[in-house]
């Protein structure tokens, strides 16, 4: 009993150590590049306990048996547990032994992912037991000298950290699996992770992982018969896409020659603004030229223009955005013109009514009284991404951050 209590306290202590994420200032640019690869990443498998991946990518964390019922796109497989549940943390020899005995189905699912998808290992050394164990398992089922084995090897890239190295050269490396065989894989040793993330972000895939996640979300709603807001789902089959309503969820199946990929709703660019910008999704941004944006409409063009400078509508939309902001700020009541230097001071100011809080933040943002980082955090947590308050504050933020 004492041993169990001690072990439990130990896991709680470990979980507490890694529960808080503190990003180093010098890694800010690298982190920004990492976020951009989300659109091309199907899923992440990690042995870490912290919530870094969930925080950066917004993926769903899965631990233990949850992995078996998971959607492979947009998931973080936390095979050694998570800091949010210390009881499931795998850290002792006994934990690993139990894991190997109890989780054969999970191992099989992960094995399928490794065999059928390109895999990049980051944060592991060439002699790491996790890598060796995985390779042993794979080549237990795959003949080492077969065509399938060669395909799997070509899909593997091991990125090793080498302090100070700016190398981008990929080389072949033999791993000796004791008592088994020697396996050759691709390896890159570098300290330039920015370049790796940029290369992944710039991949022009026929279908991005982000698009697949959206399709699966629609299919899930169709299966369940209800959307996430509780409303019922009606399924119609049509040969006339133009007859569909802009608010409809659409799943199109056909050839690339007969189907064009277009966003018809400008509001989706506003509600997904931060995801699109963080991913530097120029494939999506270039569709702005194909959607209808009324002259009276709020639309944050500046960040999109920086990512994809070839937009034909850019100049007109910039003028429209600035004009609407200036007109709105000029119409605000004098009571919102405060000297506060942070959002919390605005919230605590009794002279600023609840109804005028957004107006006060709008005025302070435009007049550079409050930090843009605070405004960004506030916008991200606003529940109504379709309301006028969100849209006009987003436009002011976008202009100040990117003009």
C-alpha positions as CSV (number, residue, x, y, z in Angstrom):
1,X,0.0,0.0,0.0
2,X,2.8,2.4,0.9
3,X,4.4,1.6,-2.5
4,X,1.2,2.4,-4.3
5,X,0.7,5.6,-2.5
6,X,4.3,6.7,-3.1
7,X,4.0,5.8,-6.8
8,X,0.7,7.7,-7.0
9,X,2.3,10.8,-5.4
10,X,5.3,10.5,-7.7
11,X,3.0,10.5,-10.8
12,X,1.1,13.5,-9.5
13,X,4.4,15.3,-8.9
14,X,5.6,14.5,-12.5
15,X,2.3,15.6,-13.9
16,X,2.5,18.9,-12.0
17,X,6.0,19.5,-13.3
18,X,5.0,19.4,-16.9
19,X,1.5,20.8,-16.6
20,X,2.4,24.4,-17.2
21,X,3.8,25.5,-20.6
22,X,6.3,28.3,-20.6
23,X,7.4,29.2,-24.1
24,X,10.9,30.7,-24.5
25,X,11.0,34.1,-26.2
26,X,13.9,32.9,-28.5
27,X,11.7,30.1,-29.7
28,X,8.8,32.3,-30.8
29,X,9.6,32.2,-34.5
30,X,10.1,28.5,-34.4
31,X,6.8,28.0,-32.6
32,X,5.0,30.1,-35.2
33,X,6.5,27.9,-38.0
34,X,5.4,24.8,-36.1
35,X,1.8,26.0,-36.0
36,X,1.8,26.4,-39.8
37,X,2.3,22.7,-40.4
38,X,-1.0,21.8,-38.8
39,X,-2.8,22.0,-42.1
40,X,-0.6,19.2,-43.5
41,X,-0.4,17.0,-40.4
42,X,-2.9,14.1,-40.0
43,X,-2.1,13.2,-36.4
44,X,0.7,13.2,-33.8
45,X,1.9,10.4,-31.7
46,X,3.9,11.4,-28.6
47,X,5.4,9.8,-25.5
48,X,5.5,13.2,-23.8
49,X,3.1,13.9,-20.9
50,X,2.8,17.7,-21.5
51,X,0.0,19.4,-23.5
52,X,2.3,21.2,-26.0
53,X,0.8,19.5,-29.1
54,X,-2.8,20.1,-28.1
55,X,-1.9,23.7,-27.3
56,X,-0.2,24.4,-30.6
57,X,-2.3,22.4,-33.0
58,X,-5.6,22.3,-31.2
59,X,-5.8,18.5,-31.7
60,X,-7.8,16.2,-29.5
61,X,-5.6,14.4,-26.9
62,X,-6.2,10.6,-26.6
63,X,-5.0,8.3,-23.8
64,X,-5.4,4.6,-23.3
65,X,-8.5,3.0,-24.7
66,X,-9.7,6.3,-26.2
67,X,-7.1,5.7,-28.9
68,X,-9.1,2.6,-30.1
69,X,-12.2,4.7,-30.9
70,X,-10.4,7.7,-32.3
71,X,-10.4,9.7,-35.5
72,X,-6.9,9.4,-36.9
73,X,-7.1,13.0,-38.2
74,X,-6.7,15.8,-35.7
75,X,-5.7,13.6,-32.8
76,X,-2.7,13.4,-30.4
77,X,-2.0,9.9,-29.4
78,X,-0.5,10.2,-25.9
79,X,0.7,6.6,-25.6
80,X,2.5,7.1,-22.3
81,X,-0.3,9.1,-20.7
82,X,-1.0,12.8,-20.1
83,X,-0.3,15.2,-17.2
84,X,-4.1,15.8,-17.0
85,X,-4.6,12.3,-15.6
86,X,-1.6,11.2,-13.5
87,X,-3.1,7.7,-12.9
88,X,-2.5,6.9,-16.6
89,X,1.1,8.1,-16.7
90,X,3.5,5.3,-17.8
91,X,6.8,5.9,-16.3
92,X,8.0,2.9,-14.2
93,X,9.3,-0.4,-15.4
94,X,6.1,-2.0,-14.1
95,X,4.1,0.5,-16.1
96,X,5.9,-0.3,-19.3
97,X,5.5,-4.1,-18.7
98,X,1.7,-3.6,-18.1
99,X,1.5,-1.4,-21.2
100,X,3.1,-4.1,-23.4
101,X,0.7,-6.7,-22.1
102,X,-2.6,-4.8,-22.1
103,X,-2.4,-2.6,-25.1
104,X,-1.9,-4.9,-28.1
105,X,-4.9,-3.5,-29.9
106,X,-3.6,0.0,-29.4
107,X,-0.2,-1.0,-30.7
108,X,-1.8,-2.6,-33.7
109,X,-3.7,0.6,-34.5
110,X,-0.5,2.7,-34.2
111,X,1.4,0.2,-36.3
112,X,-1.2,0.6,-39.1
113,X,-0.6,4.4,-39.0
114,X,3.1,3.9,-39.2
115,X,2.9,1.5,-42.1
116,X,0.5,3.5,-44.3
117,X,1.7,7.1,-43.7
118,X,4.9,9.2,-44.0
119,X,6.3,9.5,-40.5
120,X,8.7,12.1,-39.1
121,X,10.3,11.3,-35.7
122,X,11.3,14.5,-33.8
123,X,12.8,14.5,-30.4
124,X,14.2,11.0,-30.4
125,X,17.8,9.8,-30.6
126,X,19.0,7.1,-33.0
127,X,19.4,4.7,-30.1
128,X,16.1,5.4,-28.4
129,X,14.3,2.3,-27.3
130,X,11.0,3.6,-28.5
131,X,12.3,3.8,-32.0
132,X,13.9,0.4,-31.8
133,X,10.9,-1.3,-30.4
134,X,8.7,0.2,-33.1
135,X,11.0,-0.9,-35.9
136,X,11.2,-4.4,-34.4
137,X,7.4,-4.6,-34.3
138,X,7.0,-3.4,-37.9
139,X,9.6,-5.7,-39.4
140,X,8.2,-8.7,-37.5
141,X,5.3,-8.5,-39.9
142,X,7.1,-7.1,-42.9
143,X,9.8,-9.0,-44.7
144,X,12.9,-6.7,-44.3
145,X,14.0,-7.1,-47.9
146,X,10.6,-6.8,-49.5
147,X,9.1,-3.9,-51.6
148,X,6.8,-3.0,-48.7
149,X,9.8,-2.7,-46.4
150,X,11.5,-0.4,-48.8
151,X,8.3,1.7,-49.1
152,X,8.1,2.0,-45.3
153,X,11.8,2.9,-45.0
154,X,11.3,5.7,-47.6
155,X,8.4,7.0,-45.5
156,X,10.5,7.3,-42.3
157,X,12.6,10.3,-41.4
158,X,14.4,10.6,-38.1
159,X,15.3,14.1,-37.1
160,X,18.1,14.3,-34.5
161,X,19.0,17.4,-32.6
162,X,22.6,18.5,-33.1
163,X,23.4,21.8,-31.3
164,X,24.6,24.5,-33.7
165,X,24.1,22.5,-36.9
166,X,22.4,24.1,-39.8
167,X,22.5,21.0,-42.0
168,X,19.6,20.0,-44.2
169,X,21.2,16.9,-45.6
170,X,19.3,13.6,-45.3
171,X,21.5,10.6,-45.0
172,X,20.9,6.9,-44.6
173,X,21.7,5.2,-41.3
174,X,21.7,1.6,-40.2
175,X,20.1,0.7,-36.9
176,X,21.2,-2.5,-35.3
177,X,18.2,-4.2,-33.7
178,X,19.9,-6.6,-31.3
179,X,18.8,-10.2,-31.9
180,X,16.8,-9.2,-34.9
181,X,18.4,-7.5,-37.9
182,X,19.9,-4.3,-39.2
183,X,17.4,-1.7,-40.5
184,X,18.3,1.2,-42.7
185,X,16.4,4.5,-42.3
186,X,16.7,8.1,-43.3
187,X,18.2,10.5,-40.8
188,X,18.7,14.3,-40.5
189,X,20.9,15.8,-37.8
190,X,20.3,19.6,-37.3
191,X,19.5,22.5,-35.0
192,X,17.5,24.3,-37.8
193,X,14.0,23.1,-37.1
194,X,12.5,26.2,-38.6
195,X,13.5,24.9,-42.1
196,X,11.9,21.6,-41.4
197,X,8.6,23.2,-40.4
198,X,8.7,25.5,-43.4
199,X,9.2,22.6,-45.7
200,X,6.2,20.7,-44.2
201,X,4.0,23.8,-44.3
202,X,4.8,24.5,-48.0
203,X,3.8,21.0,-49.1
204,X,1.2,21.3,-51.8
205,X,-0.9,18.2,-51.1
206,X,-3.7,17.1,-53.4
207,X,-5.9,17.0,-50.2
208,X,-4.7,18.7,-47.0
209,X,-5.1,17.0,-43.7
210,X,-7.2,20.0,-42.6
211,X,-9.6,19.4,-45.5
212,X,-9.9,15.7,-44.5
213,X,-10.7,16.7,-40.9
214,X,-13.5,19.0,-42.2
215,X,-14.9,16.2,-44.4
216,X,-14.9,13.8,-41.5
217,X,-16.7,16.3,-39.3
218,X,-19.5,16.6,-41.9
219,X,-19.7,12.8,-42.3
220,X,-19.9,12.4,-38.5
221,X,-22.8,14.8,-38.4
222,X,-24.5,12.8,-41.2
223,X,-24.1,9.5,-39.4
224,X,-25.4,10.9,-36.1
225,X,-28.3,12.8,-37.7
226,X,-27.6,16.0,-35.8
227,X,-25.0,18.8,-36.0
228,X,-22.9,20.0,-33.1
229,X,-25.5,22.7,-32.3
230,X,-28.2,20.1,-31.8
231,X,-30.1,20.9,-35.0
232,X,-31.2,17.9,-37.1
233,X,-29.4,17.0,-40.3
234,X,-31.2,16.4,-43.6
235,X,-29.3,14.7,-46.4
236,X,-30.0,15.7,-50.0
237,X,-28.3,14.5,-53.1
238,X,-28.1,17.0,-55.9
239,X,-26.4,17.4,-59.3
240,X,-26.7,21.2,-59.2
241,X,-24.2,22.6,-56.6
242,X,-25.2,26.2,-57.5
243,X,-28.7,25.5,-56.1
244,X,-27.4,24.9,-52.6
245,X,-27.7,27.5,-49.8
246,X,-24.5,29.2,-48.6
247,X,-25.1,27.9,-45.1
248,X,-25.4,24.3,-46.2
249,X,-22.7,21.8,-45.3
250,X,-21.6,20.3,-48.6
251,X,-19.8,17.0,-49.3
252,X,-18.9,16.8,-52.9
253,X,-17.7,13.6,-54.6
254,X,-16.5,13.7,-58.2
255,X,-13.6,14.3,-60.4
256,X,-11.2,17.3,-60.2
257,X,-12.3,18.4,-63.7
258,X,-16.0,18.8,-62.7
259,X,-15.5,20.2,-59.2
260,X,-14.0,23.4,-58.1
261,X,-13.1,24.1,-54.4
262,X,-14.6,27.4,-53.4
263,X,-15.5,29.1,-50.2
264,X,-18.7,31.1,-50.7
265,X,-19.1,32.5,-47.2
266,X,-16.8,35.3,-46.1
267,X,-17.8,34.8,-42.4
268,X,-15.8,31.5,-42.4
269,X,-12.7,33.5,-43.1
270,X,-13.4,35.6,-40.0
271,X,-14.4,32.8,-37.6
272,X,-11.3,30.8,-38.7
273,X,-9.1,33.9,-39.0
274,X,-6.4,32.8,-36.5
275,X,-6.2,29.2,-37.7
276,X,-5.8,30.4,-41.3
277,X,-3.1,33.0,-40.3
278,X,-1.2,30.7,-38.0
279,X,-1.2,28.0,-40.7
280,X,-0.2,30.5,-43.3
281,X,-2.8,28.8,-45.5
282,X,-2.2,30.6,-48.8
283,X,-4.2,27.9,-50.7
284,X,-7.3,29.0,-48.8
285,X,-6.5,32.7,-48.8
286,X,-6.3,32.9,-52.6
287,X,-10.0,31.9,-52.7
288,X,-10.9,35.4,-51.3
289,X,-10.9,36.7,-54.8
290,X,-13.8,34.2,-55.6
291,X,-16.1,35.1,-52.8
292,X,-18.6,38.0,-52.5
293,X,-17.7,40.6,-49.9
294,X,-20.2,43.5,-49.8
295,X,-18.8,47.0,-49.4
296,X,-20.7,47.3,-46.1
297,X,-19.1,44.1,-44.7
298,X,-16.4,43.9,-42.1
299,X,-13.4,41.9,-43.4
300,X,-9.8,41.6,-42.0
301,X,-7.7,41.6,-45.2
302,X,-4.2,42.8,-44.0
303,X,-2.9,39.5,-42.5
304,X,-4.2,37.5,-45.5
305,X,-2.5,39.9,-47.9
306,X,0.8,39.4,-46.1
307,X,0.5,35.6,-46.6
308,X,-0.7,35.8,-50.2
309,X,0.2,39.2,-51.7
310,X,-1.4,38.4,-55.1
311,X,-5.0,39.0,-54.1
312,X,-6.8,41.1,-56.7
313,X,-9.3,42.4,-54.2
314,X,-6.6,43.4,-51.7
315,X,-6.4,47.2,-52.4
316,X,-10.2,47.7,-52.3
317,X,-10.6,45.6,-49.2
318,X,-7.9,47.5,-47.4
319,X,-9.6,50.8,-48.1
320,X,-12.9,49.3,-47.0
321,X,-11.5,47.9,-43.8
322,X,-9.8,51.1,-42.8
323,X,-12.8,53.3,-43.7
324,X,-15.2,51.1,-41.6
325,X,-12.8,51.1,-38.6
326,X,-12.4,54.9,-38.7
327,X,-16.1,55.5,-39.1
328,X,-16.9,53.1,-36.2
329,X,-14.3,54.6,-33.8
330,X,-15.6,58.1,-34.6
331,X,-19.1,57.1,-33.7
332,X,-18.2,55.6,-30.3
333,X,-19.4,57.4,-27.1
334,X,-16.9,59.5,-25.1
335,X,-17.4,57.2,-22.1
336,X,-15.3,54.5,-23.8
337,X,-12.3,56.8,-24.3
338,X,-10.2,55.6,-21.3
339,X,-6.6,55.7,-20.3
340,X,-6.4,52.0,-19.3
341,X,-3.3,50.1,-20.4
342,X,-4.7,46.6,-20.2
343,X,-8.1,44.9,-20.8
344,X,-8.5,43.9,-17.2
345,X,-8.6,47.6,-16.2
346,X,-11.4,48.1,-18.7
347,X,-13.3,45.2,-17.2
348,X,-12.8,46.6,-13.7
349,X,-13.9,50.1,-14.6
350,X,-17.4,50.7,-13.3
351,X,-17.9,53.7,-15.6
352,X,-17.7,51.3,-18.6
353,X,-20.9,49.4,-18.8
354,X,-21.0,45.8,-19.8
355,X,-22.7,46.7,-23.1
356,X,-19.8,49.2,-23.9
357,X,-16.9,46.8,-23.0
358,X,-16.3,45.8,-26.7
359,X,-16.5,49.5,-27.7
360,X,-13.9,50.4,-25.1
361,X,-11.6,47.7,-26.2
362,X,-12.2,48.8,-29.8
363,X,-11.2,52.4,-29.0
364,X,-8.2,51.3,-27.0
365,X,-7.0,48.9,-29.7
366,X,-7.3,51.5,-32.4
367,X,-5.5,54.1,-30.3
368,X,-2.8,51.7,-29.2
369,X,-3.6,51.9,-25.5
370,X,-3.7,48.1,-24.8
371,X,-1.3,45.3,-25.8
372,X,-2.3,43.5,-29.0
373,X,-1.4,40.2,-27.4
374,X,-4.2,40.7,-24.9
375,X,-6.7,41.7,-27.7
376,X,-5.7,38.5,-29.6
377,X,-6.3,36.3,-26.6
378,X,-9.7,38.1,-26.0
379,X,-10.8,37.6,-29.6
380,X,-9.8,33.9,-29.5
381,X,-12.0,33.2,-26.5
382,X,-15.0,35.1,-27.7
383,X,-17.8,32.6,-28.1
384,X,-19.7,34.4,-30.8
385,X,-17.4,34.5,-33.9
386,X,-20.2,35.7,-36.1
387,X,-21.3,38.8,-34.1
388,X,-20.6,42.3,-35.2
389,X,-18.6,43.0,-32.0
390,X,-16.1,40.2,-32.9
391,X,-15.9,41.3,-36.5
392,X,-15.1,44.9,-36.0
393,X,-12.6,44.3,-33.2
394,X,-10.9,41.6,-35.3
395,X,-10.6,44.2,-38.1
396,X,-9.0,46.7,-35.8
397,X,-6.7,44.1,-34.4
398,X,-5.8,42.9,-37.9
399,X,-5.0,46.4,-39.1
400,X,-2.8,47.3,-36.1
401,X,-0.9,44.0,-36.2
402,X,-0.4,43.7,-39.9
403,X,-0.7,47.1,-41.7
